[in-house]
Amino acid sequence: MKRRPILDVSDLKTVFRIGGRQVAAVQDLNLTVAPGETVALVGESGSGKSVTSLSIMGLLPRKVGKVVAGRILFRGKSGEERDLATMDSEALRSIRGNDVAMVFQEPMTSLNPVYTVGEQIAEPIRIHLGRSHKDAAESAVGLLAAVGIPDPGRRARQYPHELSGGMRQRVMIAMALACDPVLLIADEPTTALDVTIQAQILDLLRKLQEERGMGILFVTHNLGVVAEIAHRVAVMYAGRVVETGAVTDVFRHPRHPYTMGLMRSVPKLGEATMLKRQGIPLPTIAGSVPSLLALPDGCSFAPRCPYALDQCRAGVPALAETGGRHKSRCIRWEEI
Amino acid sequence: MREPLLSVRGLTKHFTSSGFSHGPVVRALDDISFEVPRGKVVGLVGESGSGKTTIGRSVLRLIEPTAGQIVFDGVDLTKLSASEMRRQRRRLQYIFQDPFGSLSPRMTIGQILMEGLDIQRIGSRAERGARAKKALQEVDLPADAFVRYPHEFSGGQRQRIGIARALVLEPELIVADEPVSALDVSIQAQIVNLLRSLQSRLGLTMLFISHDLAVVEYICDTVIVLYLGRIMEIAPSEVLYSDPRHPYTRALLSAIPSPEIGKASARQILKGDIPSPANPPSGCVFRTRCPHAIDQCAKTVPPLEEVAPGHVKACIRHDISG
């Protein structure tokens, strides 16, 4: 996949103001998404994965969160490349829901309870594509069919509360696809769903991407979901990407101690019986995620890292190339 | 064989909407029977609406069952008065999912841990303090936590406090309701290990409720798979994962995404949604999504049949194989 990226984020830094102090929620972040490609941002609470997606969309809480450095180059339908980081809110609005669309975790709170789902899907088609009410309403029914909702004509006339959680998430996806975006940002889109419904939604996203060729930035905490859906992955910890590369490379041969620890501590089906028989505890990562208000010096993972040296605390390690497009922010990646 | 510590028989819970409106009856549980042997961990797994939490709460009579018996150490708890139940309650404890909502922000950890002892009038004040401190030690929290408040602790530490609160009364049965679901992956494994080691060291009997089948596999001796308020399959955990017999168990296991590259087998994706418990399908509740359903499945509720010792399933299709 050597096509020109539609999204090219470089040296992004986003800060939050908390009690008079400025805290870097995301820093030194570089990221690209090409057409037809799915890139996953994975990390635990406070890693900065959601802040990254909100920064790209220009949806940071005003007066609290702010992009203070870096570029967010985006190439929309017009083919022209623009920097979302410096765009005013008016211009961003014309891009959101049109060139870039978003699907969030909570379909119930993201949908408006007093409009039918058909009306909500039709809205961006009218606003961004300037189509008539009737025309947009017809498109909405077509989109509901495209996301696998049975009896779409009837469903379009229903309100969000009349639909199940999985169905609502399909509606969110239909709404996101309404204007044929070149980039879809999906922030934990399956986290609130049951596992059999999650499998349906992941399958749907994969099919839609094949048909439409859009790029997807997929934010999740679930490593299994990453393996299932993404081509490339960026593992985040305490506001920085600590490892990135093709999913197959990163998951088969992790080159950062945090990724290694995460991979090991996810309980895997079939493995537990074996561990239990031998009386072996599940592998863990010692300690807990540091507060962004009190990040340790040097490598943020050093206090929890079994390989940490004095050197690790001296400065923040750079993202080192380990071969191919696989990179690790660890000074000891070659030995571990 | 010794009598099981807990024996649930024909447990049924129907929720009716109260007040003026006569809404639909929600059939949260229908005719649930199972046993929890002493010193063992039994897992309840299922998706939303499967009834797993309703079972857990019914066992402690935090909600009143519509029908059925909950026999704990020979005593049917559903027959007890409120004060008799309160006396039993020190023997049965609950660990909640949410480590934030379940601890009072105005109480110190010491007060939280001693509250149950106070209510049950156990020991002198000094003895209560000593027991609370011992419980803190058991969950690997520092002794100074005793005088601190919940907000000073991380999610994983708060879940340790929730576990200590359950342990302090030295209960015989612990119902743990999704105790690790709200935690990050790296913390989740720590808590799972803690529960497992406490269980084996203290010989605890546990009912472990979770939607995460991998966690359940690690911690449970026996697993009960629920769907829409009914039991689909019960098996020893090492058997359930290697030889699932019910079509729903197979689909559920197949739907779990694995982080191991190349391990993803042909995924079986179930069609449709989980039906509403207010309007469950006739016959087998899973039939509307089951790839093997036949006409007969709509007619009768399949009974739980033994496929091997300790392994039962509620499916009439004996002709299907994995």
Interface residues (C-beta under 8 A of the other chain):
Chain A: E44 S45 S164 G165 G166 M167 D194 V195 T196 I197 Q198 A199 Q200 L202 D203 H221 N222 L223 G224 V225 V226 A227 E228 V247 T248 F251 R252 G261 L262 M263 S265 V266 P267 K268 L269 G270 A272 T273 L275 K276 R277 P281 L282 P283 T284 I285 S288 V289
Chain B: E47 S48 S154 G155 G156 Q157 D184 V185 S186 I187 Q188 A189 Q190 V192 N193 R196 S197 H211 D212 L213 A214 V215 E217 Y218 S237 E238 Y241 S242 A251 L252 L253 S254 A255 I256 P257 S258 P259 E260 I261 A264 R267 I269 L270 K271 D273 I274 R289
